[in-house]
Amino acid sequence: MVSQDTKSALLAEAEVLIRTRGYAAFSYADLSERVGIRKASIHHHFPTKEVLGAALIDAYLARFELELQSLSEKRASAKSKLLSYSDFFSGGLRDGLMPLCGALAADAAQLPPSMQARVKKFFNIHLDWLEEILEQGLEAGEFRDNLKARRSATVLLSTLQGASLVAWALKDPSVIRPAAKQAIDSLAFPLD
């Protein structure tokens, strides 16, 4: 049990370090200090930083997929679901944390290929979910008839990731929801 608790603590602290400093800017020494164990003990659980990063992304992805599923099952309009989705981005920022895969994408050039693939998978899961919700909104008449769901999903995700960067720099997560609302509202009416 202690081993599992240590592993969970390592993953939790690694997530905070990545979401505040970036993948390239933290080491096992940082993690050792934060968790209060020797670096050799970290290597027992995660032989390499890549193995740690991959496990962290996998755990984060599993949690996020459950959140997306829960949001999908709500009895709400597509526009409402999309706006609720945007709250995922501001939640972590209120705690001083960048979205994990946004932070990892910023370090993409320094990520090992296995982690790059997981980050890509994470963004594709976002895009697939957004596309599905947009298609539901199209069927319900919430959006313009000529809306391209995949392209609009990319625009929404890009808007939210960009708003997260702005919110991070300003230390003001309140910028995310208005950006999301404007992007979502633009799907319902012809653009001028």
C-alpha positions as CSV (number, residue, x, y, z in Angstrom):
1,M,0.0,0.0,0.0
2,V,2.8,2.4,0.9
3,S,4.3,1.7,-2.6
4,Q,1.1,2.7,-4.3
5,D,0.7,5.8,-2.1
6,T,4.3,6.8,-3.0
7,K,3.6,6.2,-6.7
8,S,0.4,8.3,-6.5
9,A,2.3,11.0,-4.7
10,L,5.0,11.0,-7.3
11,L,2.5,11.3,-10.1
12,A,0.6,14.1,-8.3
13,E,3.8,16.1,-7.7
14,A,5.1,15.5,-11.2
15,E,1.8,16.8,-12.6
16,V,2.1,20.0,-10.5
17,L,5.8,20.5,-11.6
18,I,4.9,20.0,-15.3
19,R,1.9,22.3,-15.1
20,T,3.8,25.1,-13.4
21,R,7.4,24.7,-14.8
22,G,7.1,22.5,-17.8
23,Y,8.5,19.0,-18.5
24,A,12.0,20.1,-19.4
25,A,12.3,22.3,-16.3
26,F,11.9,19.7,-13.6
27,S,14.1,16.8,-12.5
28,Y,13.9,13.8,-10.2
29,A,15.8,16.0,-7.7
30,D,12.9,18.4,-7.6
31,L,10.5,15.5,-7.3
32,S,12.6,13.9,-4.5
33,E,12.5,17.1,-2.5
34,R,8.8,17.6,-2.9
35,V,7.8,14.0,-2.0
36,G,10.5,13.5,0.6
37,I,12.1,10.4,-0.8
38,R,15.5,9.6,-2.4
39,K,15.9,9.8,-6.2
40,A,16.8,6.1,-6.2
41,S,13.3,5.4,-4.8
42,I,11.7,7.4,-7.6
43,H,13.7,5.2,-10.1
44,H,12.2,2.2,-8.4
45,H,8.7,3.4,-9.4
46,F,9.6,5.1,-12.7
47,P,13.0,4.0,-14.1
48,T,13.1,7.1,-16.4
49,K,11.5,10.5,-16.7
50,E,9.8,9.3,-19.9
51,V,8.2,6.4,-18.1
52,L,7.0,8.8,-15.4
53,G,5.7,11.3,-18.0
54,A,3.9,8.6,-20.0
55,A,2.2,7.2,-16.8
56,L,1.2,10.8,-15.8
57,I,-0.4,11.4,-19.2
58,D,-2.2,8.1,-19.1
59,A,-3.6,8.8,-15.7
60,Y,-4.7,12.3,-16.6
61,L,-6.2,11.1,-19.8
62,A,-8.3,8.4,-18.0
63,R,-9.6,11.1,-15.5
64,F,-10.4,13.5,-18.3
65,E,-12.2,10.9,-20.4
66,L,-14.5,10.2,-17.4
67,E,-15.2,14.0,-17.1
68,L,-16.0,14.2,-20.9
69,Q,-18.3,11.2,-20.6
70,S,-20.1,12.7,-17.6
71,L,-20.5,16.0,-19.5
72,S,-21.8,14.1,-22.6
73,E,-24.4,12.4,-20.5
74,K,-25.9,15.6,-19.1
75,R,-29.3,16.7,-20.4
76,A,-28.2,20.0,-21.8
77,S,-27.9,21.7,-25.1
78,A,-24.7,21.3,-27.1
79,K,-23.9,25.0,-26.5
80,S,-24.2,24.5,-22.7
81,K,-22.0,21.4,-22.8
82,L,-19.4,23.3,-24.8
83,L,-19.4,26.2,-22.3
84,S,-19.2,23.7,-19.4
85,Y,-16.2,22.1,-21.2
86,S,-14.5,25.5,-21.2
87,D,-14.7,25.5,-17.4
88,F,-12.2,22.5,-17.3
89,F,-9.6,25.0,-18.6
90,S,-10.1,27.6,-16.0
91,G,-10.4,25.2,-13.1
92,G,-6.7,24.4,-13.0
93,L,-5.6,27.9,-13.7
94,R,-7.4,29.1,-10.5
95,D,-4.9,26.8,-8.7
96,G,-2.0,28.2,-10.7
97,L,-1.8,25.2,-13.1
98,M,-1.6,25.2,-16.8
99,P,-3.6,22.5,-18.6
100,L,-1.3,19.5,-18.6
101,C,-1.3,18.7,-22.3
102,G,-1.0,22.4,-23.2
103,A,2.1,22.6,-21.0
104,L,3.4,19.5,-22.5
105,A,2.7,20.7,-26.1
106,A,4.8,23.8,-25.3
107,D,7.7,21.4,-24.6
108,A,6.9,19.1,-27.6
109,A,10.4,19.5,-29.0
110,Q,11.9,18.1,-25.8
111,L,9.4,15.3,-25.3
112,P,10.3,11.7,-26.1
113,P,8.3,10.2,-29.0
114,S,6.2,8.1,-26.7
115,M,5.0,11.2,-24.8
116,Q,4.5,13.1,-28.0
117,A,2.2,10.4,-29.2
118,R,0.2,10.5,-25.9
119,V,-0.1,14.3,-26.1
120,K,-1.3,13.9,-29.7
121,K,-3.8,11.3,-28.6
122,F,-5.0,13.6,-25.8
123,F,-5.7,16.4,-28.2
124,N,-7.4,14.0,-30.7
125,I,-9.7,12.8,-27.9
126,H,-10.6,16.5,-27.2
127,L,-11.2,17.1,-30.9
128,D,-13.3,13.9,-31.3
129,W,-15.5,14.9,-28.3
130,L,-15.9,18.5,-29.5
131,E,-16.8,17.3,-33.0
132,E,-19.4,14.9,-31.5
133,I,-21.0,17.6,-29.4
134,L,-21.0,20.0,-32.4
135,E,-22.7,17.4,-34.6
136,Q,-25.4,17.0,-31.9
137,G,-25.8,20.8,-31.9
138,L,-26.1,20.8,-35.7
139,E,-28.8,18.1,-35.5
140,A,-30.7,20.1,-32.9
141,G,-30.5,23.3,-35.0
142,E,-28.3,25.1,-32.5
143,F,-25.6,25.9,-35.0
144,R,-25.3,27.2,-38.6
145,D,-26.2,24.7,-41.2
146,N,-22.8,25.2,-43.0
147,L,-20.8,24.5,-39.9
148,K,-17.9,22.0,-40.4
149,A,-17.8,20.1,-37.1
150,R,-14.1,19.0,-37.2
151,R,-12.9,22.4,-38.2
152,S,-15.0,24.1,-35.6
153,A,-13.8,21.7,-33.0
154,T,-10.2,22.7,-33.9
155,V,-11.1,26.3,-33.6
156,L,-12.7,25.9,-30.2
157,L,-9.9,23.8,-28.8
158,S,-7.3,26.3,-30.2
159,T,-9.3,29.2,-28.7
160,L,-9.4,27.5,-25.3
161,Q,-5.7,26.6,-25.3
162,G,-4.8,30.1,-26.4
163,A,-7.1,31.6,-23.7
164,S,-5.3,29.4,-21.2
165,L,-2.0,30.9,-22.1
166,V,-3.3,34.4,-21.8
167,A,-5.0,33.6,-18.5
168,W,-1.7,32.0,-17.3
169,A,0.3,35.1,-18.2
170,L,-2.3,37.5,-16.7
171,K,-2.9,35.2,-13.7
172,D,-6.6,35.7,-14.5
173,P,-8.6,32.6,-15.3
174,S,-11.7,34.7,-15.8
175,V,-10.6,35.4,-19.4
176,I,-11.3,31.9,-20.5
177,R,-15.1,31.7,-20.3
178,P,-15.8,34.9,-22.3
179,A,-13.4,33.7,-25.0
180,A,-15.2,30.3,-25.1
181,K,-18.6,32.0,-25.1
182,Q,-17.7,34.2,-28.0
183,A,-16.3,31.3,-30.0
184,I,-19.4,29.1,-29.3
185,D,-21.8,32.0,-30.1
186,S,-20.0,32.5,-33.4
187,L,-21.0,29.0,-34.5
188,A,-24.7,29.9,-34.2
189,F,-24.8,33.0,-36.4
190,P,-23.4,34.0,-39.7
191,L,-20.1,35.8,-39.4
192,D,-20.0,39.3,-40.7
